[in-house]
Amino acid sequence: MKLERPKWPENKKCSAMITINLNAELFWLQLDPTCKDMPKTLSLGQYGMTRGVDRILKILEERGIRATFFTPGWVAEQYPDKLKAIVEKGHEIAALGYHHEHMALLSEEEQESAIKKGIQAIEKVCGVTPKGFRSPEGELTLDTLRIAKKNGLVYSSNLCDDDRPYWKDLGEDKILEIPIHWVNYDLPYFAFNYHPAFPAGQGRIANYTGVLNNWKDEFFGCHEYGLCYVLQLDPAAIGAPGRIGLLEELLDYIETFDGVWWTTGEEMYEYCLKSSQDR
């Protein structure tokens, strides 16, 4: 069976997005709430905001690439100057809940409260209204997506069931889904701590060259088949001095390919909406 290639603007061969999850300290606080009294563990997340974000912004500016920064409302409140700098550089701010909630474990009312609070915090700090949504802990329910759409979040980037954007049926409504894949996320390769133990079985930080090769191979496949390449980064992981070069090397590699449409989540939504209306 021959799969139909997606159509991209200006007959580009594939699309590509860089998305950054501004987890900061919240990744560790959700892993173990007692981390609030563990400054060493919290510093792992703080590093991403104090050092990693600036290194990412520098590379994106040098390449002329706009990215999408998924941001919990709490992080926007704690790091307002950093968020304003991201907006001033022309990047998109999207929603990541408020306090890194595990949406699948919350009631509908609790989910809506967290989503609303996160949106309001971003609006207050950044002066922009987010259009996209990523679930903080990774898992969610269909109700989560319905609540997100109800509150003005028109696209989701959470599921792993495709390599191209599609309209996710929510019953009486729909939302654009921009799928993601773990292989293209830096955190599973590089996040590490002794206590609370992460990963639970220990035994990684991954080999840098191996990670870069994974990302290159995934991009090659997306370009070959005309798909949507979505890279996920956490500044605490990719932002280290020895790892930020992986992003530069990956972008060097991608620049050797023609016909790549660099886009943001909001731009992808606008394109897919117009394409569906034109049919």
N, C-alpha and C positions, 0 to 999 in steps of 0.2 A: 504494500500500500504506500503510495506516495503522499507525503504530508505537504499540505499547502504552505508555502513560505509566507510569513507575515509581510505586509506592505508597510514600509517605513517612509518618512518624509523624504522628498527629493530623491526617491529611489535608492536610499541608503541600503546597505546590505545587512546591517544588524543594528541593534540599539544597545547602549551601555549606560549604566547608572552607577554612581558611587554614592552609597548611603552610609551615614555615620550614626551609630547609636551612642548617644551621650549618657551612658549609664552612671558615670561618676561613682560615688560611694554606694549607690543604691543596689548595684549588682551584689555586693557583699552583704549589705543589710538585709536583703531579701533571702539570701542564702542562709543567714543565721542572724536573727535580730540582736543577739548579744554582741554582735560586732560594733554596736554603738559605743561600747567601752573598750574597743580594740583599735587604738590609733594606728598601729602598724598595718593592720588589714585595711582599714579605711584609706590609708595613704595610697594603696594600690589603685583605687579609683580616682583619688584626688590628682594623682600624677597625670592622668589623661587630660584633665581640665587645665592644669597649670602648665604642662609642657606639650602634651600630645596634640591638642587642638591647634596650637599655633604652627606646629610643624606640618600638619595636614593642610592648613589654610595656605601656607607658603607654597607648597607643591601645586595645589589646585590653581592658585593665582598664576604661577609660572606657566601652567599648561592651558590656562583659559577655560577650565572646566568648572561648571556649577554642580554642586552636590546637594543632596537632601540630608539634613540633620534631624534625626528623630530624637525628640527631647522630652523627658518627663518634666511636668510643670515645676516640681520641686527643684530640679537642677537649674531651670531657668531662674528661679528665685534666688538660689544660692550663688549662681555665677552670672549675674546680669550683664556685667561688662563683656564677658566672653561671648554671651549670646548676641549682644548688640554688635560685636565685631563680626560675627558670622553673617548677620543680616546685612551689615554695611558692605561686606565683600560680595553680596549678591546671591547668596545661597538660600535655599529653601529651608524653612523650619517646619517640621511635621510633628505630630503628636505621638507620645510614648507613655500615655497615662499620666498619673500625677506622682506617685511614689513607688514606681516599679511594681505595681500590683500584679498578682497572679489572677488574671481575669476569670479563668475557668473555675476558680474556687470561690468566687464572689456571687452574691445574688444580683439580679438585674438592677436593683436599686443601687447597690454598692458599685457596680460597674459604671453605671451612668454618672454617679457622683464623682468617681475618679476621673472619668473621661472629661466631664464638664470642668472640673477643677483644673485639670491639666491644660485644657484649651484656654481657660480664663487667665491662667498664669502666663502662658506664652503671649497672649494678646497684651497683657499689662506690661510685661518686660520688653517684648520685641516690637510691639506695635503692628503685628501681623496676625492674621487668623489662619491657623493651620488647615490644610485640606487633606492631608494624608494621615494614616494611622498604622502604627505597628504595635503589637501587643507586648508589653514589657517583659513578661516572663516567658514569652514564646507561645504558650498555649492559650486558647480562647474558645469561645463557643459561637454558634451562629447568632445567638442573642447579642454577643459582643459586637459583631459586625453590624447588626441591625441598629444597636444603640449608637455606634460610631456614625453611621450614615444619618440617623435621625438628628444628630448634633452637628451636622455640616461637614463631616469627614467623608469625602467623596471617593477616596481610594484607600485600599488596604495593601499592605506588603507583609504578608504573614504566612501564606500557605506554600506548599512545596509540590503542587500537583501539576505543574506545567513549566514551560520555559519561555512563555510569552504571556503578556497581559490578557485577561479575559474578564467578562462580566459575570460576577458571582451572583447566582440567584439567591435572594433572601426571602423568597415568598412573595410578598406584596411589593418588594423593592429589589434593587440590585446595587452592587458596588463594584468598582473596578478593582480587580486583584492583580497585583504585580508580584509574581511568585519569587521566592528566595530559596536558596539551598545552602545547607550547612557547610559544604565544601568551600564555598566562597565567603566564609565568615572567619575573621582572624581570631576571635575569642576562643573557640574550641581548640585551636592549636596552641595558644600562648598563655591563656589564663592559668595561674598556678598559685596555690597557697598551702601552707602546712596546716594551719588551723584558723578557721574551719577548712577542712581538707577539700581542695578543688584542684583537679578532679578527685572524686572520692577514692579511686584506686591509685591515685598519683601516677607517676610514670610518664609524664610529658612536660617539658616544653618541646614542641616539634622542631625538626630540622628546618632551618630557614629556606634552604635551596629547594627542599621537597615541597614546602608550602607554595613557593613561587611557581614551581613547575605545575602544581595542581591548578593554580589560578590561570596560568598561561594555557594549559590544556583545555580548561573549561571555556576560556574565551575563544580559543581556536574553534571548538565545536559550535559555539553560539554563532560565530561569524560564518562558519561553513554552512550551517542550516538556517541562517537568517533569523536568529532568535534574540532574546533580550537577556543581556548579561548584567546581573545585579551583584555588585560587590558590597559586602557588609564589613564595616570597620568599627572598632572601638578604640578611641584615642589612647586608652591605657595600654592596649596591646600593640597596635601598629606604631604608636607614637614614640616608642623607645628608640634611642639613637641607632642601634643596630638593625632595627626592623623598618624604620621609615624608608630606608633604601629599597625595601621590597616593593613599596608602592611606586617609587620612581622607576624601578626596573620593569614593573608590570606595565606602566604607562608607556615607557619606551617601546616595549614589545607591541602594545596595541597600536602605537603610532605607525608601525610598519604595515598595517592593514589599511586598505582603502574602504570608504563607504561606511564608516562608523558614525552613528548618530548618538552623540553624547546628550543626555537629557536628564531632567529631574522627574520626581514623581508627579508633580503638578503638571508639568509639560506633557508627560505621558498621558495623564488623564484627559487633558484638553484635546490631545491628538486622537485618542481612542473615542472620545465622545463625538468629535466632529466626524470621524470615519464611520461611526455607527449611524449617525444622522444622514450621511450622504448616501447610504445604501438604498 
